[in-house]
Amino acid sequence: MTLEKKQCADVLLVLFSTVMLILITIFVSSTAVLSEAVCRITSDYHGGSAAYWASESAAWYITLRRVAIFMLQLMSDALWIHRCRVIWDSTRVVVVPSILWFVTLGLGVAQNWMFGTIVHHDGYLLPSPP
């Protein structure tokens, strides 16, 4: 490996790690906000913590938390696929993991869209009407 390629790979790894650190920070801090809200605010909430969770399931920090963990999953899987390609030196090895990566992408987008549009109707979680 030439020095230029090694420096480029190092820069990419630093950027990758930085983005992963930012995403895990977002995930942990939004989980802390959610935990505080559920534990502290729900003591007086009519219906308890389950009713609070149902009414606040589309809050911005919960959506941000979901998107952060989804991006972390996609990035770590992409790194794993890249490492499989480098170690095995074959594209056949990454066919099934790549298909699973695209399935994860589709399911993650669908989940984030679905939970982002859910509203609370009389104690039940339902998609918002069209």
Solvent accessible surface area in square Angstrom, and as a share of the most:
residue,aa,sasa,rsa
1,M,179,0.80
2,T,86,0.50
3,L,125,0.62
4,E,139,0.62
5,K,133,0.56
6,K,104,0.44
7,Q,99,0.44
8,C,75,0.45
9,A,46,0.35
10,D,66,0.34
11,V,87,0.50
12,L,109,0.54
13,L,100,0.50
14,V,96,0.55
15,L,103,0.51
16,F,45,0.19
17,S,59,0.38
18,T,60,0.35
19,V,66,0.38
20,M,45,0.20
21,L,116,0.58
22,I,93,0.47
23,L,23,0.11
24,I,71,0.36
25,T,77,0.45
26,I,49,0.25
27,F,44,0.18
28,V,89,0.51
29,S,57,0.37
30,S,7,0.04
31,T,41,0.24
32,A,59,0.46
33,V,68,0.39
34,L,17,0.08
35,S,52,0.34
36,E,85,0.38
37,A,8,0.06
38,V,36,0.21
39,C,105,0.63
40,R,167,0.61
41,I,88,0.45
42,T,12,0.07
43,S,90,0.58
44,D,133,0.69
45,Y,80,0.30
46,H,175,0.78
47,G,58,0.56
48,G,26,0.25
49,S,53,0.34
50,A,77,0.60
51,A,27,0.21
52,Y,16,0.06
53,W,99,0.35
54,A,16,0.12
55,S,39,0.25
56,E,59,0.26
57,S,6,0.04
58,A,43,0.33
59,A,17,0.13
60,W,184,0.64
61,Y,24,0.09
62,I,3,0.01
63,T,39,0.23
64,L,74,0.37
65,R,62,0.23
66,R,26,0.09
67,V,58,0.33
68,A,1,0.01
69,I,77,0.39
70,F,26,0.11
71,M,73,0.33
72,L,17,0.09
73,Q,85,0.38
74,L,11,0.05
75,M,31,0.14
76,S,46,0.29
77,D,32,0.17
78,A,42,0.33
79,L,66,0.33
80,W,133,0.47
81,I,25,0.13
82,H,99,0.44
83,R,113,0.41
84,C,21,0.13
85,R,92,0.34
86,V,75,0.43
87,I,117,0.59
88,W,168,0.59
89,D,111,0.58
90,S,33,0.21
91,T,83,0.48
92,R,203,0.74
93,V,53,0.30
94,V,20,0.12
95,V,79,0.45
96,V,97,0.56
97,P,18,0.11
98,S,32,0.21
99,I,100,0.51
100,L,102,0.51
101,W,56,0.20
102,F,128,0.53
103,V,75,0.43
104,T,39,0.23
105,L,59,0.29
106,G,42,0.41
107,L,121,0.60
108,G,7,0.07
109,V,82,0.47
110,A,53,0.41
111,Q,78,0.35
112,N,21,0.11
113,W,174,0.61
114,M,86,0.38
115,F,60,0.25
116,G,36,0.35
117,T,45,0.26
118,I,16,0.08
119,V,59,0.34
120,H,72,0.32
121,H,69,0.31
122,D,138,0.72
123,G,54,0.52
124,Y,152,0.58
125,L,73,0.36
126,L,84,0.42
127,P,91,0.57
128,S,48,0.31
129,P,98,0.62
130,P,183,1.15
